[in-house]
Amino acid sequence: MNTIITIGRQFGSGGREIGEKVAEHFGIKCYDKELLTRAAKESGFCEEMIQNHDERPTNSFLYNLVMDTYSFGYNASSFVDMPISHKVFLAQFDTIKRIADEGPCVIVGRCADYALADNTNCLHIFIYANEECKTKRIMDKYNLNEAKAREMCTKKDKQRQSYYNYYSSKKWGRADSYDLCINSSVLGIDGTVKLIIQYIEDFEANNE
Amino acid sequence: MNTIITIGRQFGSGGREIGEKVAEHFGIKCYDKELLTRAAKESGFCEEMIQNHDERPTNSFLYNLVMDTYSFGYNASSFVDMPISHKVFLAQFDTIKRIADEGPCVIVGRCADYALADNTNCLHIFIYANEECKTKRIMDKYNLNEAKAREMCTKKDKQRQSYYNYYSSKKWGRADSYDLCINSSVLGIDGTVKLIIQYIEDFEANNE
């Protein structure tokens, strides 16, 4: 096993659970919220602040203004003036690269596919699901009524999409931004895990 | 075997070849250009005209004007005044439904996933590929230089996208318009075929 798997996902699609089960099968680590703790430790930012800015772009006007000024490069002096959301992105970006250097693992969300775009031993997967399945999952998980669950799905996916589209050069949820995209409602969580395992094994056999 | 498989595809991604190999494995028919011949026979339109309008929307202003007028419904009198491209679409749409009623098969392109949206025994797949792979494939197939091949890929995909987005309620190439999306460059044509066969078999086992 030599492959790093990144998983982008719609909110409520079971992407995290699928990532954990794939990691468990191969005996490797799965990073989701764990990435935040580690990024906090490595960057020196407090974890709460990293959590508050996690996969969430802030005011886009301020954003663009600053990004234009610094042209996406940063040095000691400009880093001080950078908006916190951007600093948090860079901290996560660094941590993702460091984690990938340590060996095979699964990384969920946070533009990991973009951070690792130059690694050839990566597979980038996107998980989505039917509306009913996502709503049901979020109703159960957060004890919400249907309307609230739907609202939460829409809001979270909007945040993830604008975060991804802003920081990466690709489009969130477009098939060709990833290697494989699966609707987890078709085969269910375990069926989807099985197909992904098959995919990774075929990929590894091809690259031997 | 009881499943109908529709395959959307980027130009040059090998979608047709993949569809043919999947069909061969299951001993079922694969419809691509064959659909045009049959739509011609069933509709009474000449085949050349159907070919000329195949997956190609015409002037969108005229289009919208007519579509608004008829609100996507048609009857004997309005059908006469309908633009040819729309008539061709409806002829293909009818033929796709008739083919699906006959039993399991593979249908490549032509909004087949949209025409069969209400069938529960369908799997909708989208095939795409890396730029280099698509360009190489088209250079070899049509004996073109690199620039011409790239141009042809871009043009054909633009046509397919606007045709699909116009006639269906979904977005061409967006992951969640399909059940499974695969970059055929990762495992190659045969590896992709193998994964799709596994997927269909798992789907059939689940639905038994």
Chai-1 contact restraints between the chains, C-beta under 6 A:
chainA,res_idxA,chainB,res_idxB,connection_type,confidence,min_distance_angstrom,max_distance_angstrom,comment,restraint_id
A,F126,B,A175,contact,1.0,0.0,6.0,A-B,restraint_1
A,Y128,B,A175,contact,1.0,0.0,6.0,A-B,restraint_2
A,Y128,B,D176,contact,1.0,0.0,6.0,A-B,restraint_3
A,G173,B,A175,contact,1.0,0.0,6.0,A-B,restraint_4
A,R174,B,R174,contact,1.0,0.0,6.0,A-B,restraint_5
A,A175,B,F126,contact,1.0,0.0,6.0,A-B,restraint_6
A,A175,B,Y128,contact,1.0,0.0,6.0,A-B,restraint_7
A,A175,B,G173,contact,1.0,0.0,6.0,A-B,restraint_8
A,A175,B,A175,contact,1.0,0.0,6.0,A-B,restraint_9
A,A175,B,C181,contact,1.0,0.0,6.0,A-B,restraint_10
A,D176,B,Y128,contact,1.0,0.0,6.0,A-B,restraint_11
A,D179,B,N183,contact,1.0,0.0,6.0,A-B,restraint_12
A,D179,B,V186,contact,1.0,0.0,6.0,A-B,restraint_13
A,L180,B,I182,contact,1.0,0.0,6.0,A-B,restraint_14
A,C181,B,A175,contact,1.0,0.0,6.0,A-B,restraint_15
A,C181,B,C181,contact,1.0,0.0,6.0,A-B,restraint_16
A,I182,B,L180,contact,1.0,0.0,6.0,A-B,restraint_17
A,N183,B,D179,contact,1.0,0.0,6.0,A-B,restraint_18
A,V186,B,D179,contact,1.0,0.0,6.0,A-B,restraint_19
A,L187,B,D202,contact,1.0,0.0,6.0,A-B,restraint_20
A,G191,B,D202,contact,1.0,0.0,6.0,A-B,restraint_21
A,Q198,B,Q198,contact,1.0,0.0,6.0,A-B,restraint_22
A,D202,B,L187,contact,1.0,0.0,6.0,A-B,restraint_23
A,D202,B,G191,contact,1.0,0.0,6.0,A-B,restraint_24
